[in-house]
Amino acid sequence: MKLTALEIKQQQFDKSLRGYDTAEVNAFLNLVSNEWEHLVSKLKELETQIEKLDHKLKHYERVEQALHETLQTAKDSADQKLVGAKKDAKNIIEKAEIEADSIVREANQQRQQIRQSVLMLLDRREEIIGGIRSYLEIASESLQQFTKDEASLFTLPKNDRQSASTDSDDDVEPTRKKRNREEHPSPPGAENLDDILDELD
């Protein structure tokens, strides 16, 4: 049963011989009516506030849901970016390792080639030194052989030396050559030595 302030004020009671004082009852009913009216007004205010708060709560729930979805989306995006960054970093590291291996391998190949070139140069140097040494030895032997005058081909007899100082070259030369051939026979292979000397003269 829903009571109003007006219904409380207009409430009537049956009278009896020894009943309550009517004035007191009416005063109390007025007091109760006023208090009831106040409480009803307060209740309506509270209901209005509750309704407003309920709207705000629903709004905040929607905001919370939106924030939750946004955070979840951001988290998913961050996870995807993290996974992508890790994948990219792994690819970069693998690529860098491959490039580093290639550089090291190429450097080792160049080092090996340089080492081989140096060894070839050292071998060539030894060959050149050996060739020069051999040439010098042969030249030295040839010079020693050339300076030998075992057959005394390049030594004039004393008589020829004295006559060479008094006689002319044109008169003495044929006689000297003939005497040298008679006294000192030419070694084998020196048959054409006179012709060579004539050409030199």
C-alpha positions as CSV (number, residue, x, y, z in Angstrom):
1,M,0.0,0.0,0.0
2,K,1.5,3.3,-1.1
3,L,0.7,6.3,1.2
4,T,0.9,10.0,0.4
5,A,1.3,12.9,2.7
6,L,-2.2,14.1,1.9
7,E,-3.6,10.6,2.7
8,I,-1.9,10.7,6.1
9,K,-3.3,14.1,6.9
10,Q,-6.8,13.1,5.9
11,Q,-6.8,9.8,7.7
12,Q,-9.9,9.5,9.9
13,F,-10.2,7.3,13.0
14,D,-13.4,6.0,14.7
15,K,-14.2,7.7,18.0
16,S,-14.7,5.8,21.2
17,L,-15.4,6.6,24.8
18,R,-11.9,6.4,26.0
19,G,-10.1,7.1,22.7
20,Y,-7.0,9.3,22.0
21,D,-7.0,13.1,22.1
22,T,-8.1,14.2,18.7
23,A,-5.9,17.3,18.6
24,E,-2.8,15.3,19.5
25,V,-3.6,12.7,16.9
26,N,-4.1,15.3,14.2
27,A,-0.8,17.1,15.2
28,F,1.0,13.8,15.1
29,L,-0.5,13.0,11.7
30,N,0.5,16.4,10.4
31,L,4.1,15.8,11.7
32,V,4.2,12.3,10.1
33,S,2.7,13.7,6.9
34,N,5.3,16.4,6.7
35,E,8.1,14.0,7.4
36,W,6.7,11.5,5.0
37,E,6.6,14.2,2.3
38,H,10.2,15.1,3.1
39,L,11.3,11.5,2.8
40,V,9.4,11.0,-0.4
41,S,11.0,14.1,-1.9
42,K,14.4,13.0,-0.7
43,L,13.7,9.5,-2.1
44,K,12.9,11.1,-5.5
45,E,16.1,13.1,-5.3
46,L,18.1,10.0,-4.5
47,E,16.4,8.1,-7.3
48,T,17.2,10.9,-9.7
49,Q,20.9,10.8,-8.5
50,I,20.9,7.0,-8.7
51,E,19.6,7.3,-12.3
52,K,22.2,9.8,-13.1
53,L,24.9,7.8,-11.5
54,D,23.6,4.7,-13.3
55,H,23.9,6.6,-16.6
56,K,27.4,7.7,-15.7
57,L,28.2,4.2,-14.7
58,K,27.0,2.8,-18.0
59,H,29.0,5.6,-19.7
60,Y,32.1,4.7,-17.7
61,E,31.5,1.0,-18.4
62,R,31.4,1.8,-22.1
63,V,34.5,3.9,-21.8
64,E,36.2,1.2,-19.9
65,Q,35.2,-1.3,-22.5
66,A,36.5,1.0,-25.2
67,L,39.7,1.5,-23.3
68,H,40.0,-2.2,-22.7
69,E,39.5,-2.9,-26.4
70,T,42.0,-0.1,-27.2
71,L,44.5,-1.4,-24.8
72,Q,44.0,-4.9,-26.1
73,T,44.4,-3.6,-29.7
74,A,47.5,-1.7,-28.6
75,K,48.9,-4.8,-26.8
76,D,48.2,-7.0,-29.9
77,S,49.8,-4.3,-32.1
78,A,52.8,-4.0,-29.8
79,D,53.1,-7.8,-29.7
80,Q,53.0,-7.9,-33.5
81,K,55.5,-5.1,-33.7
82,L,57.7,-6.9,-31.1
83,V,57.5,-10.1,-33.0
84,G,58.3,-8.3,-36.3
85,A,61.2,-6.4,-34.7
86,K,62.6,-9.6,-33.3
87,K,62.2,-11.2,-36.7
88,D,63.8,-8.2,-38.5
89,A,66.6,-8.2,-35.9
90,K,67.2,-11.9,-36.4
91,N,67.3,-11.4,-40.2
92,I,69.7,-8.5,-39.8
93,I,71.9,-10.5,-37.5
94,E,71.9,-13.5,-39.9
95,K,72.6,-11.2,-42.9
96,A,75.4,-9.5,-41.0
97,E,76.9,-12.9,-40.0
98,I,76.7,-14.1,-43.6
99,E,78.3,-10.9,-44.8
100,A,81.0,-11.2,-42.1
101,D,81.7,-14.8,-43.1
102,S,81.9,-13.7,-46.7
103,I,84.3,-10.8,-45.8
104,V,86.4,-13.2,-43.7
105,R,86.4,-15.8,-46.4
106,E,87.3,-13.2,-49.1
107,A,90.0,-11.8,-46.8
108,N,91.5,-15.3,-46.3
109,Q,91.4,-15.9,-50.0
110,Q,93.2,-12.6,-50.6
111,R,95.7,-13.4,-47.9
112,Q,96.3,-16.8,-49.5
113,Q,96.7,-15.2,-52.9
114,I,99.1,-12.6,-51.5
115,R,101.0,-15.3,-49.7
116,Q,101.2,-17.3,-53.0
117,S,102.3,-14.2,-54.8
118,V,105.0,-13.5,-52.2
119,L,106.2,-17.1,-52.4
120,M,106.3,-16.9,-56.2
121,L,108.2,-13.6,-56.0
122,L,110.7,-15.2,-53.6
123,D,111.0,-18.2,-55.9
124,R,111.5,-15.9,-58.8
125,R,114.1,-13.9,-56.8
126,E,115.9,-17.1,-56.1
127,E,115.8,-18.1,-59.8
128,I,117.1,-14.6,-60.8
129,I,119.8,-14.8,-58.1
130,G,120.7,-18.3,-59.3
131,G,120.7,-17.2,-62.9
132,I,122.9,-14.2,-62.2
133,R,125.2,-16.3,-60.0
134,S,125.4,-18.9,-62.7
135,Y,126.1,-16.3,-65.3
136,L,128.7,-14.7,-63.2
137,E,130.4,-18.0,-62.6
138,I,130.4,-18.8,-66.3
139,A,131.6,-15.3,-67.1
140,S,134.3,-15.6,-64.4
141,E,135.4,-19.0,-65.8
142,S,135.3,-17.6,-69.3
143,L,137.3,-14.6,-68.2
144,Q,139.8,-16.8,-66.4
145,Q,140.0,-19.0,-69.5
146,F,140.3,-16.0,-71.7
147,T,143.2,-14.5,-69.7
148,K,145.1,-17.8,-69.8
149,D,147.9,-17.7,-72.4
150,E,149.1,-21.3,-72.3
151,A,150.1,-21.4,-75.9
152,S,151.7,-17.9,-75.5
153,L,149.6,-16.6,-78.3
154,F,149.6,-13.1,-76.9
155,T,153.2,-13.0,-75.7
156,L,155.9,-11.7,-78.1
157,P,159.4,-13.2,-78.0
158,K,162.1,-10.8,-76.8
159,N,163.7,-10.6,-80.3
160,D,160.4,-9.7,-81.8
161,R,159.9,-7.0,-79.2
162,Q,163.3,-5.5,-79.9
163,S,162.8,-5.6,-83.7
164,A,159.3,-4.3,-83.3
165,S,160.7,-1.2,-81.7
166,T,163.2,-0.5,-84.6
167,D,161.3,-1.8,-87.6
168,S,158.1,-0.6,-89.0
169,D,155.0,-2.4,-88.4
170,D,154.3,-3.2,-92.0
171,D,157.8,-4.9,-92.4
172,V,157.9,-6.8,-89.2
173,E,154.3,-8.1,-88.9
174,P,154.4,-10.9,-91.5
175,T,157.8,-12.1,-90.3
176,R,156.5,-12.1,-86.6
177,K,153.4,-14.0,-87.5
178,K,155.4,-16.6,-89.4
179,R,157.9,-17.0,-86.6
180,N,155.2,-17.3,-84.0
181,R,153.5,-20.0,-86.1
182,E,156.7,-21.9,-86.4
183,E,157.9,-21.6,-82.8
184,H,154.5,-21.9,-81.2
185,P,152.1,-24.1,-83.1
186,S,148.5,-23.1,-82.8
187,P,146.2,-25.1,-80.6
188,P,143.4,-27.1,-82.2
189,G,140.6,-24.8,-83.4
190,A,142.9,-21.7,-83.7
191,E,143.5,-22.0,-87.5
192,N,141.6,-18.9,-88.2
193,L,143.1,-16.8,-85.4
194,D,145.5,-15.0,-87.8
195,D,142.6,-13.9,-90.0
196,I,140.6,-12.7,-87.0
197,L,143.6,-10.7,-85.8
198,D,144.1,-9.2,-89.3
199,E,140.5,-8.1,-89.3
200,L,140.9,-6.6,-85.9
201,D,144.0,-4.7,-87.0
